[in-house]
Amino acid sequence: MIAAYADGRGEIVDAGAVQSTASTIHQNRVRQGLDARPGVLEFIERAKDEGVRLALVTSASPADVSMVIDSVGAGVRDSFEFILEATAVSEGKPDPAVFRSALENLGVGPSHAVAIDDNVDGVKAAKGAGLWTAAFPTENTSQQDFSEAD
């Protein structure tokens, strides 16, 4: 994602170094304390209560995923049948491969699943996999164009 952004601006960057620095900053913030976004834990709990199967599909690194999930609440990790990092497939978001892999792991077609994503590349990937997609922007992504979401 970083390399693509830089390419789009005609700039050359060491995407690995930028990602590593961003990950370190993020991990330091999480260590200082992190609350789940409003409504997220309640949504997960209600979904579990209603028998909805949940999977987490993310572009975050495995270390970042573990740290965030562990910081937001006990039992959150167990709410997901599996966690699929984009590194599990050859192409990351916006390529739909990661969502297609999640559907395969769940054993369902796209008409039996919903994606909720917080950035435009995730929305594009989910739509590319044929999923009904809701955008849930963060403070950092709220200025992006989420018009492709349902």
C-alpha positions, 0 to 999 in steps of 0.5 A, spaced: 500 500 500 505 504 501 509 503 495 503 504 491 501 510 494 508 513 493 508 510 485 502 514 484 505 520 487 511 519 483 516 518 489 521 513 491 520 510 498 523 504 502 516 501 503 519 496 508 522 501 512 516 506 512 512 500 514 516 498 519 517 505 522 509 505 522 508 498 525 513 500 531 509 507 532 502 503 532 505 498 537 507 503 542 501 507 542 497 500 543 502 499 549 499 505 552 492 503 552 487 502 546 480 502 546 475 498 541 472 503 537 465 505 539 460 499 538 465 494 535 465 489 542 457 490 542 457 488 535 461 482 536 458 479 542 451 480 538 453 476 532 456 471 537 449 470 540 446 470 534 450 464 531 453 469 526 460 466 524 466 471 524 473 472 521 478 477 521 481 479 514 486 484 515 492 488 512 496 489 519 502 484 520 501 478 525 504 482 531 500 488 530 493 484 530 495 480 536 497 486 540 491 490 538 486 484 539 489 482 546 489 490 548 481 491 546 478 485 551 479 478 553 475 473 549 475 477 542 480 473 539 476 467 540 470 470 537 473 469 530 473 462 527 480 465 524 484 471 523 487 472 516 492 476 514 493 479 507 500 476 508 497 469 507 496 471 500 500 473 494 497 480 493 494 484 498 488 489 498 485 492 494 486 485 490 480 481 492 484 474 494 484 475 501 477 476 501 476 470 497 481 466 501 476 467 507 470 465 504 473 459 502 476 458 509 468 459 511 466 455 506 461 460 504 459 464 497 460 471 497 452 472 497 452 469 504 457 474 507 458 481 509 465 485 509 466 491 514 472 495 512 475 501 514 479 503 508 478 504 501 483 498 499 479 493 503 472 496 500 475 495 493 478 488 495 471 486 498 467 488 492 472 485 488 470 478 491 463 479 490 461 481 498 456 486 500 461 491 503 460 496 509 465 502 510 467 503 517 472 509 516 477 511 522 479 518 523 485 516 519 481 514 513 475 518 514 477 523 508 477 517 503 472 516 498 468 510 500 463 511 495 464 504 492 461 501 499 454 498 499 
